[in-house]
Amino acid sequence: MKTRASDQAFGALLISPAAAFVFCIAIYPILRVLWLSFFTQNLGTSLVPKFVGIDNYIRLANDGHFFATVRTTFFFTFVSVATELVGGLGFALLLNHEFRGRVVARAAMLVPWALPTAVLAWAWSWIFNDQFGVMNDLLRHLGILVRPIAWLGSGSTALFAVIFADVWKTAPFVMIILLAGLQNIPGELYEAAAIDGASVWKRFRFITLPLLLPSIMVALLFRAIQSFGIFDLIFVMTGGGPGGATETLAIYTYNTYLRYLDFGYGSAMIVASFALMLIFTALVYWPLARMRAQFANE
Amino acid sequence: MSGGVDGLVDGMRLAGAALLGIFLMANCSRPHSSGAGGVELSVLMDADVDGDWHAFIREFETLNPGVHINYVEGPSETNAREDLYVTSLLGGQAVYDLIYADVVWVPKFAAAGWLEDVTDRWPAEHWNEFIPGAVEGGTYKGRIYRVPQHIDVGMFFYRRDLLEAAHEAPPETFDDLVRVAQKLQHPDQLWGYVWQGKQYEGLICDFMEVLTGFSGFWINADTNEVGLDRPEAVRALQWMHDTIRQTRISPPGTTAYTEEESRLIFQSGRAIFLRNWPYVWNTSQQVGSPMIGKVGIKPMPAMANGHPSATLGGWGMSIAKNSRHKDEAWKFCEYVSALPQVMRVQAHRGNPPAIKAFYENNNDQAWRDIYRVMETAVVRPRIPQYAQASDILQRYVSATLTERMTPVDAMNAAAKETRLLLGQ
């Protein structure tokens, strides 16, 4: 008993530097922002904090601009993560097969993910340019387009263009996680199923999917969280435009906090995004966790 | 499984924090005063590609023994440097003694109490040696916070060769501009008029010029009155919208263009008229450009009864209020804003100097033309909440250009939000 207590104390001592680090860089900022969200601190108060209670949250509840960015963020996250998952799974299944040049193909698939986002966002904004862009040139040669489209210049196409670029960059990340998951599935299971006469679909449905689900959940969580906070790609490609059509929560929060120097209101916005992200993550995680439990019962 | 994920996330957070820590230590632990009586001043600027600034610093240090200037090379993106300055200034300590400031930063930084008032460091006659707009751009509530170095003005570039061949004069009015553009253009090979229509600060610069040309105003400097929902502003926005959608003298992609997209179209010979900044004069006349000798410069057209105008931009040097070496910092401000220094930067980078003498003694017709444009300069509203006011306007102007809103609805909404912002 005595040894266990001292073991525990020693263990606590060993993790204390790491715990202190996590407290400083993760927990303290969250508490600090929560505290600041009850104050008004902006250029109107000469950057001196004034306690205002829940005023910032009332202002947020009446801020149509805020809700517009929330809608855009949810839409962006949902469409891009869903597409990445389907695409990533397809490529992972493909690259899990033996074929000549598989190593090269796998490495090539990872290139978009390894590129710095700001650089590729710049490249994509030129690809989507109406006068010089490759996208229009390609579609015109294929006979799909007659006149060039200003992809980033209209509200309806800009959001999809940005999602396209995001999927291009992050589908490889989903692919690599799913590929790792696929390689953990023992080949004997497929052989046994084939001997039992299971079709390709049945093998996918009853072997691949249940055993891959943990990897899918990891990929999904990572991507949903990253995607919810999307900033760099949109900041470079459209800056939130045109007409605010691609403005996400992260862009609005950045503007409020760092450019308008409205720290109290910006903090309330950060707290609200944090809460929204937790809810969103739960919404993504819950059905998959249920599915996993269901597979375990089968 | 999820335990493993958490561990990975924490691990990445730790690695990130460690990197940040190293970066901060590397940047913050530099001594401000070095050695016996020596003074170190630091300034954050973009990369010194031509080496001019490092040369200035060497000369300045020779003239002022004991003073050392630490030139910190920051990102070339203006917004990114503004963020770096803001974060360092929020800390309360003068990480940078000198602030190389864009014209639109001054009201915000001054209102936040970050800049030193330098009004009385020079007599009025000395301030008068600069182009008035350049000094005005560094002024907040009647006090001067910035020594102007370079000035940028929005200007109208035209294809001299095409106009001469068609026996047309460069357009003075918006109607002329549309008429000549429609007459000579044949899209997609040759567009009438290219400008900056993306949702960003440049859109505001273009809009202000058209707005002033229609005799409208955005925010009155003296009364803070908002003029966006007045008929002139609605007509101005309608005119901009029509260049893309109705008179069709501008390509549909205009709504995604910044300076470079529009310049490349003009410089590759695919547009007759261009609204842009003075740097286009240098790039279009340098070796290899197909536009050598074919480009003319004039102020933006306006309505027959309106005023042609040029949105004012530009850079200058400010002193951080918390700097411990303000007098030495001021000497550096004086040194780099003097004519020989600004002329050297002009020769390399094309940035027009803010000193009148440069233009008054110049034999080059192009610089006299640019000076003529500078006399029409208008300053963007000098309010502390400028960034927010600009974002509001950007969103609604862009929404109109992309046909998500009508000009009337957009201007009414923009005016309402702007008044709310100004507490009216």
Interface residues (C-beta under 8 A of the other chain):
Chain A: A18 F21 V22 C24 I25 A26 L43 G44 S46 L47 S125 F128 N129 D130 Q131 F132 P148 I149 A150 W151 L152 G153 S154 G155 A158 P214 M217 V218 L221 F222 T238 G239 G240 G241 P242 G243 G244 A245 E247 N255 L258 R259 Y260 L261 D262
Chain B: M1 S2 V5 D10 R13 L14 G16 A17 N79 E82 D83 V86 T87 K108 A111 A112 G113 D188 G197 K198 Q199 Y200 P251 P252 G253 T254 T255 A256 Y257 E261 L264 I265 R270 P384 Q385 A387 Q388 D391 Q394 R395 Y396 S398 A399 T400 L401 T402 E403 R404 M405 G423
